[in-house]
Amino acid sequence: MADRVGILHHGQLQVNDTLAAIKAQYAVNQIVLSFETEAQAKQAATLIQGKQNAQRVVVTYHDDYTETANAVLSQLLANQLVPVAMDRSEPSLEDIFLEVIA
């Protein structure tokens, strides 16, 4: 197993560092909320400035998960929007690769 990770794009080394350092610099953490209807998801996405995809809303965060999750849920509940599921999404290496080459 390697201590360092390198990301190549078009034959050029874009990043060469430890996985932890690359994640700290490029990883985008997300909260994924699911709703019963697309209408609820659309309303929630507008309210919390998330990205809607059908009945799901994705919120990107950079601060503490617990604080962000509490703030998101407080906003939703204050507007009588109750998600049926809420998941914390850790970025995959593919997600990080896409961030690096963007």
C-alpha positions in Angstrom: 0.0 0.0 0.0 1.3 3.5 -0.9 1.8 6.4 1.5 1.2 9.0 -1.3 -1.4 9.4 -4.1 -0.7 10.9 -7.4 -3.4 12.2 -9.8 -2.6 12.4 -13.5 -4.6 14.3 -16.1 -3.6 14.3 -19.8 -0.2 12.9 -18.8 0.6 15.6 -16.3 0.9 15.1 -12.6 -1.7 17.4 -11.0 -1.4 16.4 -7.4 1.1 14.2 -5.4 0.5 14.1 -1.6 -0.9 11.9 1.1 -4.6 10.9 0.7 -5.4 12.8 3.9 -3.9 16.0 2.5 -5.6 15.6 -0.8 -8.9 15.1 0.9 -8.4 18.1 3.1 -7.7 20.3 0.1 -10.2 18.9 -2.6 -12.9 16.8 -0.9 -16.4 18.3 -0.9 -18.5 16.9 1.9 -22.3 16.6 1.3 -25.5 16.0 3.0 -28.1 14.1 0.9 -31.8 14.6 1.8 -34.6 12.6 0.4 -38.2 13.8 0.3 -41.5 12.1 -0.5 -42.2 14.3 -3.5 -40.3 16.3 -6.1 -42.3 19.4 -5.1 -41.0 19.1 -1.5 -37.5 18.6 -2.8 -37.7 21.6 -5.0 -39.0 23.8 -2.1 -36.2 22.4 0.2 -33.5 23.0 -2.4 -34.6 26.7 -2.8 -34.8 27.2 1.0 -31.4 25.6 1.9 -29.6 26.4 -1.4 -29.0 22.8 -2.3 -29.0 21.0 -5.7 -32.2 19.1 -6.5 -32.2 15.8 -8.4 -35.8 14.4 -8.5 -36.8 13.7 -4.8 -33.3 14.3 -3.5 -31.4 17.5 -2.4 -27.7 17.7 -2.0 -26.1 20.3 0.3 -22.4 20.9 0.2 -20.7 21.9 3.4 -17.1 22.8 4.6 -17.7 23.3 8.3 -18.6 20.8 11.0 -21.2 18.2 9.9 -23.2 18.3 13.1 -23.6 22.1 13.0 -24.5 22.1 9.3 -26.9 19.2 9.7 -28.6 21.0 12.6 -28.9 24.2 10.7 -30.3 22.5 7.6 -32.9 20.5 9.6 -33.9 23.6 11.6 -34.6 25.5 8.4 -36.6 22.7 6.9 -38.6 22.0 10.0 -39.4 25.7 10.4 -41.0 25.5 6.9 -42.8 22.2 7.6 -40.5 20.2 5.3 -39.6 16.9 6.7 -37.1 14.7 4.8 -37.7 10.9 4.8 -34.0 10.3 4.9 -30.8 12.2 5.6 -27.3 10.8 4.8 -23.8 12.1 5.1 -21.9 11.6 1.9 -18.1 11.2 1.9 -16.5 12.0 -1.4 -15.0 9.1 -3.4 -11.6 9.2 -5.0 -13.5 9.8 -8.3 -15.2 12.8 -6.8 -11.8 14.1 -5.7 -10.2 13.5 -9.1 -13.0 15.5 -10.7 -12.3 18.4 -8.3 -8.6 18.3 -9.0 -9.0 18.4 -12.8 -11.8 21.0 -12.8 
